Amino acid sequence: GESVGLHLPTLSVQEGDNSIINCAYSNSASDYFIWYKQESGKGPQFIIDIRSNMDKRQGQRVTVLLNKTVKHLSLQIAATQPGDSAVYFCAEIYQGAQKLVFGQGTRLTINP
Amino acid sequence: GAVVSQHPSRVICKSGTSVKIECRSLDFQATTMFWYRQFPKKSLMLMATSNEGSKATYEQGVEKDKFLINHASLTLSTLTVTSAHPEDSSFYICSAREKDAPQYFGPGTRLLVL
């Protein structure tokens, strides 16, 4: 069935470097996307969202890029810090639906 | 803003007992609440979707008689795991959403059934 998937299950970056987490989705009808951060033993935390009528959205230290042509979503984290260590999930929702479809998650680890 | 709480955060119970988990939206009215289950190192698995004042819609494979969901008000939903068994041990997470707004998640409840 339709699903949201991630290219890599793990990502290691040096502290201070930029991180890029990728996500592929297969449902062309999806019109809303969210990135969540989940730290160990906690619930997912909303980071940033983007609607399908946009291709880029920026937050504090984070940027989400949406490429509808290739059905690709990415999360960029600038100047990665130890506190950014977590599992990052992308999620999609398609028009008229209530529920999110989650990707498998990418674990981001920060090397000192 | 957009804070969702869960209670309890951890619960240990004996096999055969029932456990109730509460999910509250603290600063907004949640027209829709969701219950998820998460196994270690896995993504979130949606169990059911609950609209205030309506019966919950369960995902395929989720036993509605086993996992009772009540969404009696715009700020509270409860999940009751009835006759819990060790295989029900898991991390249960709720989320809540106001109309056309993002879903916000609670901190999760870790259930251990002995």
Interface residues (C-beta under 8 A of the other chain):
Chain A: I34 Y36 G41 K42 G43 P44 Q45 F46 D49 F89 Q98 K99 L100 F102 G103 Q104 G105
Chain B: A2 V4 Q6 T32 F34 K42 S43 L44 L46 T49 I93 S95 P102 Q103 Y104 F105 G106 P107 G108 R110
